[in-house]
Amino acid sequence: MNSQQKIPVVSKEVLFPFILITSLFALWGFANDITNPMVAAFATVMEISTAKAALVQLAFYGGYATMAIPAALFVRNYSYKKGILLGLALYAIGALLFYPAAQFEMFGFFLLSLYILTFGLAFLETTANPYILSMGDERTATQRLNLAQAFNPIGSLFGMFVASKFILTALDSDKRNEMGELIFTKLDEVQKVVIRTHDLGIIRNPYVILGGVVILMFIVILVSKMPKRDITTKYGPAADSFKRLFKNGKYREGVLAQLFYVAAQIMCWTFIIQYADNLGISKSTAQNYNIIAMSIFLGSRFVSTFLMKYINSKKLLTIFAIGAMITMLGVIFIEGTLGLYSLVATSAFMSLMFPTIYGIALNGLSAEDSALGAAGLVMAIVGGALMPILQGMIIDMGTIGSFASVNISFFLPFICFCFIAFYGYRTLKIHSN
């Protein structure tokens, strides 16, 4: 214990690159969490079902699945810096495409913009996560990644704030009458067209501004001196790495655990608005609960990073997954605001899951396998694309027996947390090395 405490999590030699790369975690956190509330916004303004609006998440997280492996192969053949620059370029293009998408008022165009945007995020995550892990001693790698990932929810909080204060509150389509009913649905088509044009412009603006910020970040990293990987290293065929990874039980199960974690996270943060809406709470007010949840997530991330000095990260993962299972049962079976509070509290237990699963799964892999291994874990983010659509279908049912369907829909993240607890236990008892 004492020898590990003497090893710096981040040494002075790599402090500046660490800070610069860590800022990217906040940058993609912003994109993630300004987008989650757009499911509810598009459902109303485009007059589509919750399940169809959840295609936002399919497009967003589908981009990760499409580009994670190509990104890893690119970094494997070139460098971390070039991978990051290409990621930022794609990120900016996707964000700026929101301008023509709003002009054409086509839901499919918005989905295409998000799909391209997340090509960039796939490059950034595939590159930044292993880069952070490599910036120091392997014994402090998981702790270092948790520290860097702690800045992801800072960007997420800002994204939620922008969504709440500058998008959801400004949407004319979400205005309600004295009875709490949406006015938009009762208007004639001419009035709806005017409101739709206004609201899609409101949705567009933050993304276009974001595109400008990403371009500035591109320039900063372009002119900055970053540690270089030895490009003379000759790796074997990628197929050999894939075979070794597939045979590695800890890694293979880690990819599944990551898939289930991302699915659970996106479901909990996306459909908190629908859960609150079922209680008669407006979208903008419901988003405030999301902000509280993210604040708890952020605080818990720093706390869990500190606890890893004294408690095995595998044991912490298991404990936190069990805690999330308990709060999810409250979300399902407790109706009213207590159920909503349970949903908010779940974020405390989700806080350490992504970087801890990531660090555990990659621990012990060779440098040759790490890049493709990281890509597999980023590709697992596709969980956020698939399961929200299924949850949206359940929510659209209205009621299931004596329960609101939105409550029952949270059985899906409950199942996800069960698997994560199972993985945490297996890393302690089976994959202990």
C-alpha positions as a Markdown table, in Angstrom:
| # | Residue | x | y | z |
|---|---|---|---|---|
| 1 | Met | 0.0 | 0.0 | 0.0 |
| 2 | Asn | 2.7 | 2.5 | 0.9 |
| 3 | Ser | 4.8 | 1.8 | -2.2 |
| 4 | Gln | 1.7 | 2.4 | -4.4 |
| 5 | Gln | 0.9 | 5.7 | -2.6 |
| 6 | Lys | 4.4 | 6.9 | -3.5 |
| 7 | Ile | 3.8 | 6.4 | -7.2 |
| 8 | Pro | 2.3 | 9.6 | -8.7 |
| 9 | Val | -1.0 | 9.3 | -10.5 |
| 10 | Val | 0.2 | 11.9 | -13.0 |
| 11 | Ser | 3.9 | 12.8 | -13.1 |
| 12 | Lys | 5.1 | 16.4 | -13.8 |
| 13 | Glu | 6.6 | 15.3 | -17.1 |
| 14 | Val | 3.2 | 14.6 | -18.6 |
| 15 | Leu | 1.0 | 17.0 | -16.7 |
| 16 | Phe | 0.3 | 19.4 | -19.6 |
| 17 | Pro | -0.6 | 16.6 | -22.1 |
| 18 | Phe | -2.7 | 15.0 | -19.3 |
| 19 | Ile | -4.6 | 18.3 | -18.8 |
| 20 | Leu | -5.1 | 18.8 | -22.5 |
| 21 | Ile | -6.4 | 15.3 | -23.2 |
| 22 | Thr | -8.5 | 15.4 | -20.0 |
| 23 | Ser | -10.3 | 18.5 | -21.4 |
| 24 | Leu | -11.5 | 16.2 | -24.2 |
| 25 | Phe | -13.4 | 14.1 | -21.7 |
| 26 | Ala | -15.5 | 17.2 | -20.8 |
| 27 | Leu | -15.9 | 18.0 | -24.5 |
| 28 | Trp | -17.6 | 14.7 | -25.4 |
| 29 | Gly | -19.5 | 14.7 | -22.1 |
| 30 | Phe | -21.1 | 18.0 | -23.2 |
| 31 | Ala | -22.2 | 16.4 | -26.5 |
| 32 | Asn | -23.6 | 13.3 | -24.7 |
| 33 | Asp | -25.8 | 15.2 | -22.3 |
| 34 | Ile | -27.0 | 18.0 | -24.4 |
| 35 | Thr | -28.3 | 15.3 | -26.7 |
| 36 | Asn | -30.1 | 13.1 | -24.2 |
| 37 | Pro | -33.0 | 15.6 | -23.6 |
| 38 | Met | -33.4 | 16.0 | -27.4 |
| 39 | Val | -35.3 | 12.6 | -27.5 |
| 40 | Ala | -38.2 | 14.3 | -25.6 |
| 41 | Ala | -37.8 | 17.6 | -27.5 |
| 42 | Phe | -38.0 | 15.9 | -31.0 |
| 43 | Ala | -40.9 | 13.7 | -29.9 |
| 44 | Thr | -43.0 | 16.8 | -29.3 |
| 45 | Val | -41.9 | 19.2 | -32.0 |
| 46 | Met | -41.8 | 16.5 | -34.8 |
| 47 | Glu | -44.9 | 14.8 | -33.5 |
| 48 | Ile | -43.4 | 11.3 | -33.4 |
| 49 | Ser | -43.5 | 8.4 | -30.9 |
| 50 | Thr | -41.0 | 8.1 | -28.0 |
| 51 | Ala | -39.6 | 5.0 | -29.7 |
| 52 | Lys | -39.0 | 6.8 | -33.0 |
| 53 | Ala | -37.5 | 9.8 | -31.1 |
| 54 | Ala | -35.2 | 7.4 | -29.4 |
| 55 | Leu | -33.5 | 6.9 | -32.8 |
| 56 | Val | -31.6 | 10.0 | -31.7 |
| 57 | Gln | -29.7 | 7.6 | -29.4 |
| 58 | Leu | -29.4 | 5.0 | -32.1 |
| 59 | Ala | -27.7 | 7.6 | -34.4 |
| 60 | Phe | -25.6 | 9.0 | -31.6 |
| 61 | Tyr | -24.3 | 5.8 | -30.1 |
| 62 | Gly | -24.4 | 3.9 | -33.4 |
| 63 | Gly | -21.6 | 6.2 | -34.6 |
| 64 | Tyr | -19.4 | 4.8 | -31.9 |
| 65 | Ala | -20.1 | 1.2 | -33.0 |
| 66 | Thr | -19.4 | 2.1 | -36.6 |
| 67 | Met | -16.1 | 4.0 | -36.1 |
| 68 | Ala | -14.5 | 2.5 | -33.0 |
| 69 | Ile | -12.5 | -0.2 | -34.8 |
| 70 | Pro | -11.5 | 2.0 | -37.8 |
| 71 | Ala | -10.3 | 4.6 | -35.2 |
| 72 | Ala | -8.2 | 2.0 | -33.4 |
| 73 | Leu | -6.6 | 0.8 | -36.6 |
| 74 | Phe | -5.9 | 4.4 | -37.5 |
| 75 | Val | -4.2 | 5.1 | -34.2 |
| 76 | Arg | -2.3 | 1.8 | -34.4 |
| 77 | Asn | -0.8 | 2.9 | -37.7 |
| 78 | Tyr | -0.2 | 6.6 | -37.0 |
| 79 | Ser | -0.3 | 8.4 | -33.6 |
| 80 | Tyr | -2.5 | 9.5 | -30.7 |
| 81 | Lys | -2.3 | 13.1 | -31.8 |
| 82 | Lys | -3.4 | 12.4 | -35.4 |
| 83 | Gly | -6.3 | 10.3 | -34.1 |
| 84 | Ile | -7.4 | 13.1 | -31.8 |
| 85 | Leu | -7.2 | 15.7 | -34.6 |
| 86 | Leu | -9.2 | 13.6 | -36.9 |
| 87 | Gly | -11.8 | 13.0 | -34.2 |
| 88 | Leu | -12.1 | 16.7 | -33.5 |
| 89 | Ala | -12.5 | 17.4 | -37.2 |
| 90 | Leu | -15.4 | 14.9 | -37.5 |
| 91 | Tyr | -16.9 | 16.2 | -34.3 |
| 92 | Ala | -17.0 | 19.7 | -35.7 |
| 93 | Ile | -18.4 | 18.7 | -39.1 |
| 94 | Gly | -21.3 | 16.8 | -37.4 |
| 95 | Ala | -22.1 | 19.7 | -35.1 |
| 96 | Leu | -22.1 | 22.2 | -37.9 |
| 97 | Leu | -24.4 | 20.0 | -40.0 |
| 98 | Phe | -27.2 | 20.9 | -37.5 |
| 99 | Tyr | -27.5 | 24.2 | -39.4 |
| 100 | Pro | -28.7 | 22.7 | -42.7 |
| 101 | Ala | -30.7 | 20.1 | -40.8 |
| 102 | Ala | -32.7 | 22.8 | -39.1 |
| 103 | Gln | -33.1 | 24.6 | -42.5 |
| 104 | Phe | -34.6 | 21.5 | -44.1 |
| 105 | Glu | -36.6 | 20.6 | -41.0 |
| 106 | Met | -35.8 | 16.9 | -41.5 |
| 107 | Phe | -35.5 | 14.5 | -38.5 |
| 108 | Gly | -33.4 | 12.2 | -40.7 |
| 109 | Phe | -30.9 | 15.0 | -41.4 |
| 110 | Phe | -30.5 | 15.6 | -37.6 |
| 111 | Leu | -29.9 | 11.9 | -37.1 |
| 112 | Leu | -27.2 | 12.0 | -39.9 |
| 113 | Ser | -25.6 | 15.0 | -38.2 |
| 114 | Leu | -25.4 | 13.2 | -34.9 |
| 115 | Tyr | -24.1 | 10.0 | -36.6 |
| 116 | Ile | -21.2 | 11.9 | -38.1 |
| 117 | Leu | -20.6 | 13.9 | -34.9 |
| 118 | Thr | -20.1 | 10.6 | -33.0 |
| 119 | Phe | -17.6 | 9.3 | -35.6 |
| 120 | Gly | -15.5 | 12.0 | -34.1 |
| 121 | Leu | -16.3 | 11.0 | -30.5 |
| 122 | Ala | -15.4 | 7.4 | -31.3 |
| 123 | Phe | -11.9 | 8.6 | -32.4 |
| 124 | Leu | -11.6 | 10.7 | -29.3 |
| 125 | Glu | -12.6 | 8.1 | -26.8 |
| 126 | Thr | -10.7 | 5.3 | -28.6 |
| 127 | Thr | -7.6 | 7.5 | -28.4 |
| 128 | Ala | -7.9 | 9.4 | -25.2 |
| 129 | Asn | -8.7 | 6.5 | -22.8 |
| 130 | Pro | -5.7 | 4.4 | -23.6 |
| 131 | Tyr | -3.5 | 7.5 | -23.9 |
| 132 | Ile | -4.4 | 8.4 | -20.3 |
| 133 | Leu | -3.8 | 4.9 | -19.1 |
| 134 | Ser | -0.3 | 5.0 | -20.7 |
| 135 | Met | 0.7 | 8.3 | -19.0 |
| 136 | Gly | 2.3 | 6.7 | -16.0 |
| 137 | Asp | 2.8 | 3.5 | -13.9 |
| 138 | Glu | 0.4 | 0.6 | -14.7 |
| 139 | Arg | -0.4 | 0.3 | -11.0 |
| 140 | Thr | -2.1 | 3.7 | -10.9 |
| 141 | Ala | -3.6 | 3.4 | -14.4 |
| 142 | Thr | -7.2 | 2.8 | -13.3 |
| 143 | Gln | -7.0 | 5.6 | -10.7 |
| 144 | Arg | -5.6 | 7.9 | -13.4 |
| 145 | Leu | -8.4 | 7.1 | -15.8 |
| 146 | Asn | -11.0 | 7.7 | -13.1 |
| 147 | Leu | -9.4 | 11.1 | -12.4 |
| 148 | Ala | -9.5 | 12.0 | -16.1 |
| 149 | Gln | -13.1 | 10.6 | -16.4 |
| 150 | Ala | -14.1 | 12.8 | -13.5 |
| 151 | Phe | -14.0 | 15.8 | -15.8 |
| 152 | Asn | -16.4 | 14.1 | -18.2 |
| 153 | Pro | -19.4 | 14.8 | -16.0 |
| 154 | Ile | -18.3 | 18.5 | -15.8 |
| 155 | Gly | -18.9 | 18.7 | -19.5 |
| 156 | Ser | -22.1 | 16.7 | -19.1 |
| 157 | Leu | -23.3 | 19.1 | -16.4 |
| 158 | Phe | -22.7 | 22.0 | -18.7 |
| 159 | Gly | -24.5 | 20.2 | -21.5 |
| 160 | Met | -27.5 | 19.6 | -19.3 |
| 161 | Phe | -27.5 | 23.2 | -18.2 |
| 162 | Val | -27.5 | 24.5 | -21.7 |
| 163 | Ala | -30.3 | 22.0 | -22.6 |
| 164 | Ser | -32.3 | 23.1 | -19.7 |
| 165 | Lys | -31.9 | 26.9 | -19.7 |
| 166 | Phe | -31.4 | 27.6 | -23.4 |
| 167 | Ile | -33.3 | 24.8 | -25.3 |
| 168 | Leu | -36.1 | 23.2 | -23.3 |
| 169 | Thr | -37.4 | 26.4 | -21.6 |
| 170 | Ala | -37.4 | 28.2 | -25.0 |
| 171 | Leu | -39.4 | 25.5 | -26.9 |
| 172 | Asp | -42.8 | 26.9 | -27.8 |
| 173 | Ser | -44.0 | 23.3 | -28.5 |
| 174 | Asp | -43.7 | 22.5 | -24.8 |
| 175 | Lys | -46.0 | 25.2 | -23.6 |
| 176 | Arg | -48.9 | 24.0 | -21.6 |
| 177 | Asn | -52.4 | 25.2 | -20.6 |
| 178 | Glu | -53.9 | 25.6 | -17.1 |
| 179 | Met | -54.7 | 21.9 | -17.1 |
| 180 | Gly | -51.1 | 20.9 | -17.8 |
| 181 | Glu | -51.9 | 19.8 | -21.3 |
| 182 | Leu | -49.7 | 20.5 | -24.3 |
| 183 | Ile | -51.1 | 23.4 | -26.4 |
| 184 | Phe | -49.0 | 22.5 | -29.5 |
| 185 | Thr | -51.0 | 19.3 | -30.2 |
| 186 | Lys | -54.3 | 21.2 | -30.5 |
| 187 | Leu | -53.1 | 23.8 | -32.9 |
| 188 | Asp | -53.8 | 23.9 | -36.7 |
| 189 | Glu | -51.1 | 22.9 | -39.1 |
| 190 | Val | -50.1 | 26.5 | -40.0 |
| 191 | Gln | -49.4 | 27.4 | -36.4 |
| 192 | Lys | -47.5 | 24.2 | -35.9 |
| 193 | Val | -45.2 | 25.0 | -38.9 |
| 194 | Val | -44.3 | 28.4 | -37.4 |
| 195 | Ile | -43.6 | 26.8 | -34.0 |
| 196 | Arg | -41.6 | 23.9 | -35.5 |
| 197 | Thr | -39.4 | 26.3 | -37.4 |
| 198 | His | -38.7 | 28.3 | -34.3 |
| 199 | Asp | -38.0 | 25.3 | -32.1 |
| 200 | Leu | -35.7 | 23.5 | -34.5 |
| 201 | Gly | -33.7 | 26.8 | -34.7 |
| 202 | Ile | -33.5 | 26.7 | -30.8 |
| 203 | Ile | -32.2 | 23.1 | -31.0 |
| 204 | Arg | -29.7 | 24.0 | -33.7 |
| 205 | Asn | -27.9 | 26.9 | -32.2 |
| 206 | Pro | -25.9 | 25.2 | -29.3 |
| 207 | Tyr | -24.6 | 22.6 | -31.7 |
| 208 | Val | -23.4 | 25.2 | -34.2 |
| 209 | Ile | -21.7 | 27.1 | -31.4 |
| 210 | Leu | -20.2 | 23.8 | -30.2 |
| 211 | Gly | -18.8 | 23.2 | -33.7 |
| 212 | Gly | -16.9 | 26.5 | -33.4 |
| 213 | Val | -15.5 | 25.5 | -29.9 |
| 214 | Val | -14.3 | 22.1 | -31.3 |
| 215 | Ile | -12.5 | 23.9 | -34.2 |
| 216 | Leu | -10.7 | 26.1 | -31.6 |
| 217 | Met | -9.7 | 22.9 | -29.7 |
| 218 | Phe | -8.4 | 21.4 | -32.9 |
| 219 | Ile | -6.1 | 24.4 | -33.4 |
| 220 | Val | -4.8 | 24.3 | -29.8 |
| 221 | Ile | -3.9 | 20.6 | -30.0 |
| 222 | Leu | -2.5 | 21.0 | -33.6 |
| 223 | Val | 0.1 | 23.5 | -32.4 |
| 224 | Ser | 0.8 | 21.8 | -29.0 |
| 225 | Lys | 3.7 | 19.4 | -28.4 |
| 226 | Met | 2.4 | 16.1 | -27.4 |
| 227 | Pro | 4.3 | 12.9 | -26.3 |
| 228 | Lys | 4.9 | 10.7 | -29.4 |
| 229 | Arg | 4.5 | 7.0 | -29.5 |
| 230 | Asp | 7.3 | 5.2 | -31.2 |
| 231 | Ile | 6.0 | 4.9 | -34.8 |
| 232 | Thr | 8.8 | 2.5 | -35.6 |
| 233 | Thr | 7.1 | -0.2 | -33.6 |
| 234 | Lys | 5.9 | -3.0 | -35.9 |
| 235 | Tyr | 2.8 | -4.8 | -34.8 |
| 236 | Gly | 1.6 | -8.1 | -36.0 |
| 237 | Pro | -1.7 | -8.6 | -38.0 |
| 238 | Ala | -4.7 | -7.1 | -36.3 |
| 239 | Ala | -6.5 | -10.5 | -36.7 |
| 240 | Asp | -4.0 | -12.0 | -34.2 |
| 241 | Ser | -4.9 | -9.3 | -31.7 |
| 242 | Phe | -8.6 | -9.9 | -32.1 |
| 243 | Lys | -8.0 | -13.6 | -31.5 |
| 244 | Arg | -6.1 | -13.0 | -28.3 |
| 245 | Leu | -8.7 | -10.5 | -27.1 |
| 246 | Phe | -11.5 | -12.9 | -27.7 |
| 247 | Lys | -9.8 | -15.7 | -25.7 |
| 248 | Asn | -9.3 | -13.3 | -22.8 |
| 249 | Gly | -12.3 | -13.9 | -20.5 |
| 250 | Lys | -11.8 | -10.8 | -18.4 |
| 251 | Tyr | -11.7 | -8.6 | -21.4 |
| 252 | Arg | -14.5 | -10.4 | -23.3 |
| 253 | Glu | -16.9 | -10.1 | -20.3 |
| 254 | Gly | -15.7 | -6.5 | -19.7 |
| 255 | Val | -16.9 | -5.5 | -23.2 |
| 256 | Leu | -20.4 | -7.0 | -22.3 |
| 257 | Ala | -20.3 | -5.2 | -19.0 |
| 258 | Gln | -19.5 | -1.9 | -20.7 |
| 259 | Leu | -22.3 | -2.4 | -23.2 |
| 260 | Phe | -24.8 | -3.0 | -20.4 |
| 261 | Tyr | -23.4 | 0.0 | -18.3 |
| 262 | Val | -23.7 | 2.5 | -21.2 |
| 263 | Ala | -27.2 | 1.2 | -22.0 |
| 264 | Ala | -28.2 | 1.7 | -18.3 |
| 265 | Gln | -26.7 | 5.1 | -18.1 |
| 266 | Ile | -28.4 | 6.4 | -21.2 |
| 267 | Met | -31.7 | 5.0 | -20.2 |
| 268 | Cys | -31.6 | 6.5 | -16.8 |
| 269 | Trp | -30.5 | 9.9 | -18.0 |
| 270 | Thr | -32.7 | 10.0 | -21.2 |
| 271 | Phe | -36.0 | 8.9 | -19.8 |
| 272 | Ile | -35.8 | 10.8 | -16.5 |
| 273 | Ile | -37.8 | 13.4 | -18.4 |
| 274 | Gln | -40.5 | 10.9 | -19.3 |
| 275 | Tyr | -40.6 | 9.6 | -15.8 |
| 276 | Ala | -41.1 | 13.1 | -14.5 |
| 277 | Asp | -43.6 | 13.9 | -17.2 |
| 278 | Asn | -45.7 | 11.0 | -15.9 |
| 279 | Leu | -45.8 | 12.9 | -12.6 |
| 280 | Gly | -47.0 | 16.1 | -14.4 |
| 281 | Ile | -43.5 | 17.8 | -14.4 |
| 282 | Ser | -42.5 | 19.9 | -17.5 |
| 283 | Lys | -39.5 | 19.0 | -19.6 |
| 284 | Ser | -37.4 | 22.0 | -18.5 |
| 285 | Thr | -38.1 | 21.3 | -14.8 |
| 286 | Ala | -37.5 | 17.6 | -15.3 |
| 287 | Gln | -34.1 | 18.4 | -16.8 |
| 288 | Asn | -33.2 | 20.1 | -13.5 |
| 289 | Tyr | -33.5 | 16.6 | -11.9 |
| 290 | Asn | -31.0 | 15.4 | -14.5 |
| 291 | Ile | -28.6 | 18.2 | -13.5 |
| 292 | Ile | -28.9 | 17.1 | -9.9 |
| 293 | Ala | -28.3 | 13.5 | -10.9 |
| 294 | Met | -25.2 | 14.6 | -12.8 |
| 295 | Ser | -23.9 | 16.7 | -9.9 |
| 296 | Ile | -24.3 | 13.6 | -7.7 |
| 297 | Phe | -22.5 | 11.6 | -10.4 |
| 298 | Leu | -19.6 | 14.1 | -10.4 |
| 299 | Gly | -19.2 | 14.2 | -6.7 |
| 300 | Ser | -19.3 | 10.4 | -6.4 |
| 301 | Arg | -16.7 | 10.1 | -9.2 |
| 302 | Phe | -14.2 | 12.0 | -7.1 |
| 303 | Val | -15.1 | 10.1 | -3.9 |
| 304 | Ser | -14.8 | 6.7 | -5.6 |
| 305 | Thr | -11.4 | 7.7 | -7.1 |
| 306 | Phe | -10.3 | 8.5 | -3.6 |
| 307 | Leu | -11.7 | 5.2 | -2.2 |
| 308 | Met | -9.6 | 3.3 | -4.7 |
| 309 | Lys | -6.5 | 4.1 | -2.7 |
| 310 | Tyr | -7.9 | 1.9 | 0.0 |
| 311 | Ile | -10.5 | -0.5 | -1.6 |
| 312 | Asn | -9.9 | -2.8 | -4.5 |
| 313 | Ser | -11.5 | -1.3 | -7.6 |
| 314 | Lys | -13.1 | -4.7 | -8.5 |
| 315 | Lys | -14.8 | -4.8 | -5.1 |
| 316 | Leu | -16.0 | -1.2 | -5.4 |
| 317 | Leu | -17.5 | -2.0 | -8.8 |
| 318 | Thr | -19.5 | -4.9 | -7.3 |
| 319 | Ile | -20.7 | -2.8 | -4.4 |
| 320 | Phe | -21.8 | 0.1 | -6.5 |
| 321 | Ala | -23.6 | -2.2 | -9.0 |
| 322 | Ile | -25.6 | -3.7 | -6.1 |
| 323 | Gly | -26.4 | -0.2 | -4.9 |
| 324 | Ala | -27.7 | 0.7 | -8.4 |
| 325 | Met | -29.9 | -2.4 | -8.4 |
| 326 | Ile | -31.5 | -1.3 | -5.1 |
| 327 | Thr | -32.2 | 2.2 | -6.3 |
| 328 | Met | -33.6 | 0.8 | -9.6 |
| 329 | Leu | -36.1 | -1.3 | -7.6 |
| 330 | Gly | -37.2 | 2.0 | -6.0 |
| 331 | Val | -37.7 | 3.6 | -9.4 |
| 332 | Ile | -39.9 | 0.7 | -10.6 |
| 333 | Phe | -42.0 | 0.0 | -7.6 |
| 334 | Ile | -42.3 | 3.4 | -5.7 |
| 335 | Glu | -44.7 | 5.7 | -7.5 |
| 336 | Gly | -44.5 | 9.5 | -7.2 |
| 337 | Thr | -41.5 | 11.7 | -6.3 |
| 338 | Leu | -39.8 | 9.1 | -4.2 |
| 339 | Gly | -39.4 | 7.0 | -7.3 |
| 340 | Leu | -38.0 | 10.0 | -9.1 |
| 341 | Tyr | -35.5 | 10.6 | -6.2 |
| 342 | Ser | -34.4 | 6.9 | -6.5 |
| 343 | Leu | -33.7 | 7.5 | -10.2 |
| 344 | Val | -31.6 | 10.6 | -9.4 |
| 345 | Ala | -29.8 | 8.7 | -6.7 |
| 346 | Thr | -28.8 | 5.9 | -9.1 |
| 347 | Ser | -26.2 | 8.3 | -10.6 |
| 348 | Ala | -24.1 | 8.0 | -7.4 |
| 349 | Phe | -23.6 | 4.3 | -8.1 |
| 350 | Met | -23.0 | 4.7 | -11.8 |
| 351 | Ser | -20.2 | 7.1 | -11.3 |
| 352 | Leu | -17.2 | 4.8 | -11.2 |
| 353 | Met | -18.5 | 2.1 | -13.6 |
| 354 | Phe | -17.3 | 3.2 | -17.1 |
| 355 | Pro | -13.6 | 3.9 | -16.3 |
| 356 | Thr | -13.4 | 1.0 | -13.8 |
| 357 | Ile | -14.8 | -1.6 | -16.2 |
| 358 | Tyr | -12.5 | 0.0 | -18.9 |
| 359 | Gly | -9.4 | -0.2 | -16.7 |
| 360 | Ile | -10.1 | -3.7 | -15.4 |
| 361 | Ala | -10.7 | -5.1 | -18.9 |
| 362 | Leu | -7.6 | -3.6 | -20.4 |
| 363 | Asn | -5.3 | -4.4 | -17.4 |
| 364 | Gly | -2.5 | -6.8 | -18.4 |
| 365 | Leu | -3.0 | -6.5 | -22.1 |
| 366 | Ser | 0.1 | -5.9 | -24.3 |
| 367 | Ala | 0.7 | -2.6 | -26.0 |
| 368 | Glu | -0.1 | -4.3 | -29.3 |
| 369 | Asp | -3.5 | -5.5 | -28.1 |
| 370 | Ser | -4.4 | -2.4 | -26.1 |
| 371 | Ala | -5.5 | -0.2 | -29.0 |
| 372 | Leu | -7.9 | -2.7 | -30.4 |
| 373 | Gly | -9.0 | -3.7 | -26.9 |
| 374 | Ala | -9.8 | -0.1 | -26.2 |
| 375 | Ala | -11.8 | 0.0 | -29.5 |
| 376 | Gly | -13.9 | -2.9 | -28.4 |
| 377 | Leu | -14.8 | -1.2 | -25.2 |
| 378 | Val | -15.7 | 2.0 | -27.0 |
| 379 | Met | -17.7 | 0.0 | -29.5 |
| 380 | Ala | -19.6 | -1.4 | -26.5 |
| 381 | Ile | -21.1 | 2.1 | -26.3 |
| 382 | Val | -23.6 | 0.8 | -28.9 |
| 383 | Gly | -25.6 | -0.4 | -25.9 |
| 384 | Gly | -26.7 | 3.2 | -25.6 |
| 385 | Ala | -28.1 | 2.9 | -29.2 |
| 386 | Leu | -30.2 | -0.2 | -28.9 |
| 387 | Met | -31.8 | -0.5 | -25.5 |
| 388 | Pro | -33.3 | 3.1 | -25.3 |
| 389 | Ile | -35.4 | 2.3 | -28.3 |
| 390 | Leu | -36.8 | -0.8 | -26.5 |
| 391 | Gln | -37.4 | 1.2 | -23.4 |
| 392 | Gly | -39.2 | 3.8 | -25.6 |
| 393 | Met | -41.5 | 1.1 | -26.9 |
| 394 | Ile | -42.4 | 0.1 | -23.4 |
| 395 | Ile | -43.1 | 3.7 | -22.4 |
| 396 | Asp | -45.4 | 4.2 | -25.4 |
| 397 | Met | -47.6 | 1.4 | -24.0 |
| 398 | Gly | -49.0 | 3.8 | -21.3 |
| 399 | Thr | -49.8 | 1.3 | -18.6 |
| 400 | Ile | -48.8 | -2.3 | -17.8 |
| 401 | Gly | -51.2 | -3.8 | -15.3 |
| 402 | Ser | -51.6 | -1.4 | -12.4 |
| 403 | Phe | -48.2 | 0.3 | -13.1 |
| 404 | Ala | -47.3 | 3.1 | -15.4 |
| 405 | Ser | -45.3 | 1.7 | -18.3 |
| 406 | Val | -42.5 | 4.2 | -17.7 |
| 407 | Asn | -41.9 | 2.7 | -14.3 |
| 408 | Ile | -41.9 | -0.9 | -15.7 |
| 409 | Ser | -39.5 | 0.2 | -18.4 |
| 410 | Phe | -36.7 | 0.7 | -15.8 |
| 411 | Phe | -36.5 | -3.1 | -15.5 |
| 412 | Leu | -34.1 | -2.8 | -18.4 |
| 413 | Pro | -31.4 | -0.8 | -16.6 |
| 414 | Phe | -32.0 | -3.1 | -13.5 |
| 415 | Ile | -31.0 | -6.1 | -15.6 |
| 416 | Cys | -28.0 | -4.2 | -16.8 |
| 417 | Phe | -26.8 | -3.5 | -13.3 |
| 418 | Cys | -27.3 | -7.2 | -12.4 |
| 419 | Phe | -24.8 | -8.1 | -15.1 |
| 420 | Ile | -22.3 | -5.5 | -14.0 |
| 421 | Ala | -22.5 | -6.8 | -10.4 |
| 422 | Phe | -21.9 | -10.3 | -11.8 |
| 423 | Tyr | -18.8 | -9.0 | -13.7 |
| 424 | Gly | -17.4 | -7.3 | -10.7 |
| 425 | Tyr | -17.8 | -10.5 | -8.7 |
| 426 | Arg | -16.1 | -12.6 | -11.4 |
| 427 | Thr | -13.2 | -10.2 | -11.6 |
| 428 | Leu | -12.7 | -10.7 | -7.9 |
| 429 | Lys | -13.1 | -14.5 | -7.8 |
| 430 | Ile | -12.4 | -15.8 | -11.3 |
| 431 | His | -10.3 | -13.1 | -13.2 |
| 432 | Ser | -8.3 | -12.1 | -10.1 |
| 433 | Asn | -5.0 | -11.5 | -11.9 |
